[in-house]
Amino acid sequence: MTMAFAMVILAVMIPYLGTMALTGTVGIRAATVEELDTGKTVSLELDGQYVVMDVEAYLAGILPARLDGSEDLEVWKAMAVIERTNIYKKMNGRGNVDESDLGTYYLQEEEICEQWGERHYKAYMETMEEAIMATAGMTLLYDGEYIDALYHKVSIGSTVSAEELFGEPVPYLISVVSGHDVESKDYMNIVTVSKETVQSLSVLEQTEHGYVKKVSCDGEELTGEEAQERFQLSSLHFYIEDMGEEYRIVCLGTGHGLGLSVYGANVMALEGKTFDEILAYYYVGTQLSEK
């Protein structure tokens, strides 16, 4: 009877221990991404059908749109934690959220293959799936609450604080140095505007570090965001040069500059930093939760 009882205990504990060893989280099966089970789901429409899938499987369809594919594994892990955090925050305590509420779009296999190319598809997919498996269930918290895990492609050499950009401080969205970003091919972007379409264009107001708040366009006052959208600018950090027959708008950085810089994170990873160290650097004072 003792032997039989021991066998029953082992039969129960082996799956439990295997799950813990692979994911650190009870209740998440860790064989493949498709089999991961967090108990949290995203509802979406695929090929005309309403589908409900686990958050981890959903991540595999949105992360390819976030990265070029060639980034270090630790960056993929960091991005998996970031996107998972943002999804959980949108859930607001519920176990399900609709894709339309997330502002994301799930890419299917053929779309991912088209984006990355057949040559890189398999290797990049393996890296992404490894990152999801390694971080399954992990999120970022500040004072016990899910954070707004904002990120951008390239900073101006340092990230911008929420207080500078929006006038309201967010304790984990403060400015940190990301110096290698100035080496990125996407650090500077230039847009030209013909004076045949715009006769007068100038910056009216900007923040201490050059993020534009107001622009004058032919007598019309635009916010920085409105100008960015109208002229398809890569960032809110720009200046305008009058070149005679045209205006030249010089943008520094790519994206809003808040939170994690993907380029900077990749440099940190190549220097040996792990995903949790990268996240702790860009989101100051946050905690990595494995629940």
C-alpha positions in Angstrom: 0.0 0.0 0.0 2.9 2.4 0.8 4.4 1.7 -2.6 1.1 2.3 -4.4 0.5 5.5 -2.5 4.0 6.7 -3.4 3.3 6.0 -7.1 0.1 8.0 -7.0 1.9 11.0 -5.4 4.6 10.8 -8.1 1.9 10.7 -10.9 0.4 13.9 -9.5 3.6 15.7 -8.8 5.6 15.1 -11.9 3.5 17.3 -14.2 3.4 19.9 -11.4 7.2 19.9 -11.1 7.7 19.8 -14.8 5.6 22.9 -15.2 7.4 24.7 -12.4 10.8 23.8 -13.9 9.9 25.1 -17.3 7.9 28.2 -16.5 8.1 28.9 -12.8 4.3 29.1 -12.8 1.7 26.6 -11.8 -1.1 26.1 -14.3 0.9 26.9 -17.4 1.7 23.9 -19.5 5.0 24.4 -21.2 5.4 22.0 -24.1 4.8 24.5 -26.9 3.5 28.1 -27.1 0.2 26.8 -28.4 -0.3 24.6 -25.3 0.5 27.3 -22.7 -2.4 27.8 -20.4 -2.5 31.0 -18.3 -6.3 31.1 -17.9 -6.2 34.5 -19.5 -7.5 34.9 -23.0 -7.9 37.3 -25.9 -11.0 37.2 -28.2 -10.6 38.0 -31.9 -11.9 37.3 -35.4 -9.8 35.1 -37.6 -10.9 34.3 -41.2 -14.4 35.3 -40.4 -14.6 33.2 -37.2 -14.7 34.3 -33.6 -11.7 32.8 -31.8 -10.6 32.8 -28.1 -7.0 32.1 -27.5 -4.6 32.1 -24.6 -2.6 35.3 -24.1 0.6 33.5 -24.7 -0.5 32.2 -28.1 -1.8 35.6 -28.9 1.6 37.1 -28.2 3.1 34.9 -30.9 0.9 36.8 -33.4 1.6 40.4 -32.3 5.3 40.3 -31.3 6.5 39.9 -34.9 5.1 43.4 -35.7 7.1 44.9 -32.8 10.6 43.7 -33.7 12.6 43.3 -36.9 13.4 39.7 -35.9 17.2 40.0 -35.7 17.2 41.3 -32.1 18.9 39.4 -29.3 16.9 36.8 -27.4 16.9 38.9 -24.3 15.2 41.7 -26.2 12.5 39.3 -27.3 12.0 38.2 -23.7 11.7 41.8 -22.6 9.2 42.6 -25.3 7.1 39.5 -24.4 6.9 40.8 -20.8 6.0 44.3 -22.0 3.2 43.2 -24.3 1.9 40.7 -21.8 1.8 43.5 -19.1 -0.1 45.8 -21.4 -2.7 43.1 -22.2 -3.2 42.2 -18.5 -3.6 45.9 -17.7 -6.3 46.3 -20.3 -8.1 43.3 -18.9 -8.6 45.3 -15.7 -8.9 42.2 -13.5 -11.0 40.2 -16.0 -9.8 36.9 -17.6 -10.6 37.9 -21.1 -10.2 41.0 -23.4 -11.3 41.7 -26.9 -8.6 42.5 -29.5 -10.4 45.6 -30.5 -9.8 47.0 -27.0 -6.1 46.3 -27.2 -5.3 48.3 -30.3 -3.3 45.4 -31.6 -3.5 43.2 -34.7 -2.8 39.4 -34.7 -0.6 38.4 -37.6 -1.2 34.9 -39.0 1.6 32.6 -40.2 1.6 33.8 -43.8 1.7 37.4 -42.8 4.6 36.9 -40.5 6.5 35.0 -43.2 5.8 37.8 -45.7 7.1 40.4 -43.2 10.3 38.5 -42.2 10.9 36.7 -45.5 11.2 32.9 -45.9 14.9 33.0 -45.4 14.6 34.2 -41.7 11.1 33.0 -40.8 12.0 29.7 -39.1 15.0 31.1 -37.0 13.1 34.2 -35.9 10.0 32.2 -35.0 12.1 29.9 -32.9 13.7 32.8 -31.0 10.3 34.4 -30.4 8.7 31.2 -29.2 11.7 30.6 -26.8 11.2 34.1 -25.4 7.5 33.5 -24.8 8.2 30.2 -23.1 10.9 31.5 -20.9 8.8 34.4 -19.6 5.4 32.8 -19.6 3.1 34.6 -17.1 5.7 37.3 -16.3 4.6 40.9 -16.1 5.8 44.3 -14.8 4.3 45.9 -11.7 4.7 49.2 -9.8 3.3 49.2 -6.3 1.5 46.0 -7.1 -0.3 47.4 -10.3 0.4 46.6 -13.9 2.3 49.4 -15.5 1.8 51.2 -18.8 4.8 49.5 -20.5 5.5 52.1 -23.2 8.4 51.6 -25.6 9.8 53.1 -28.8 12.3 52.2 -31.5 15.1 54.7 -31.1 15.6 57.4 -28.5 17.4 60.8 -28.9 20.2 59.4 -26.7 18.1 59.4 -23.6 14.5 58.5 -23.1 12.0 61.2 -22.2 10.0 61.5 -19.0 6.3 61.4 -18.9 6.4 64.7 -17.0 8.3 66.5 -19.7 6.1 65.2 -22.5 2.7 65.3 -20.8 3.2 67.5 -17.7 2.3 64.7 -15.3 5.0 62.6 -13.6 4.9 58.8 -13.9 7.4 57.3 -11.4 8.6 54.5 -13.7 8.6 56.6 -16.9 11.5 58.9 -16.2 14.4 59.9 -18.4 17.4 57.4 -18.6 20.5 57.5 -20.7 20.3 55.4 -23.9 23.5 56.7 -25.5 24.1 54.1 -28.2 20.8 55.1 -29.9 22.6 57.9 -31.7 24.4 55.1 -33.7 21.2 53.7 -35.1 20.4 54.2 -38.8 17.0 55.3 -37.7 18.3 58.0 -35.3 17.8 60.9 -37.8 15.0 61.2 -40.3 14.4 64.1 -42.7 11.1 65.1 -44.3 10.9 67.9 -46.9 7.8 70.1 -47.4 7.4 72.1 -50.5 6.4 75.8 -50.2 3.9 75.1 -52.9 1.9 73.3 -50.3 2.9 75.0 -47.1 4.0 78.7 -47.2 4.7 79.2 -43.5 6.0 76.6 -41.0 7.7 77.0 -37.7 7.9 75.6 -34.2 6.1 77.7 -31.6 6.8 75.7 -28.4 9.0 72.9 -27.3 10.0 71.1 -24.1 13.4 71.6 -22.4 15.0 68.8 -24.4 13.4 69.7 -27.8 10.1 67.7 -28.0 7.7 69.9 -30.0 4.4 70.9 -28.3 3.1 73.5 -30.8 3.7 74.3 -34.5 2.4 77.1 -36.7 1.4 76.0 -40.2 0.2 78.7 -42.5 -1.3 80.5 -39.5 -2.9 77.4 -38.1 -1.7 76.3 -34.7 -1.1 72.5 -34.4 -0.1 70.4 -31.5 3.2 68.5 -31.9 1.2 65.3 -32.4 -1.0 66.9 -35.1 2.1 68.1 -36.9 3.7 64.7 -36.6 0.6 63.0 -38.1 0.2 65.6 -40.9 3.8 65.5 -42.1 4.4 61.8 -41.3 7.3 62.5 -38.9 9.2 59.7 -37.1 9.1 61.5 -33.7 8.0 64.5 -31.7 11.6 65.6 -31.4 12.2 67.8 -34.5 13.3 71.1 -35.7 12.4 73.0 -38.9 14.8 74.6 -41.4 13.8 77.0 -44.1 15.7 75.9 -47.3 14.3 78.5 -49.6 11.9 76.6 -51.8 11.1 74.1 -49.2 11.1 73.4 -45.4 13.3 70.6 -44.1 12.0 68.9 -40.9 14.8 67.1 -39.1 13.6 64.4 -36.7 15.7 62.8 -34.0 14.8 59.3 -32.7 11.9 57.1 -33.8 8.8 56.9 -31.7 7.6 58.9 -28.7 10.7 58.4 -26.6 8.9 57.0 -23.5 9.9 53.8 -21.7 12.1 51.2 -23.3 14.2 51.9 -26.4 14.3 48.8 -28.5 17.6 49.8 -30.1 19.2 50.6 -26.7 17.8 47.4 -25.2 19.4 45.4 -28.0 22.8 47.0 -27.3 22.4 46.2 -23.6 21.6 42.6 -24.5 24.7 42.3 -26.7 26.7 43.6 -23.8 25.5 40.7 -21.7 22.5 42.2 -19.9 19.5 39.9 -19.2 15.9 40.8 -20.0 15.1 41.5 -16.4 18.1 43.9 -16.1 17.0 45.7 -19.2 13.4 46.1 -18.0 14.6 47.3 -14.6 16.8 49.9 -16.3 14.2 51.4 -18.5 11.2 51.1 -16.1 12.7 52.5 -12.9 11.4 51.0 -9.7 9.2 48.3 -11.3 9.1 44.7 -10.1 9.0 41.6 -12.3 6.1 39.4 -11.3 5.9 35.7 -12.2 2.3 35.2 -11.1 
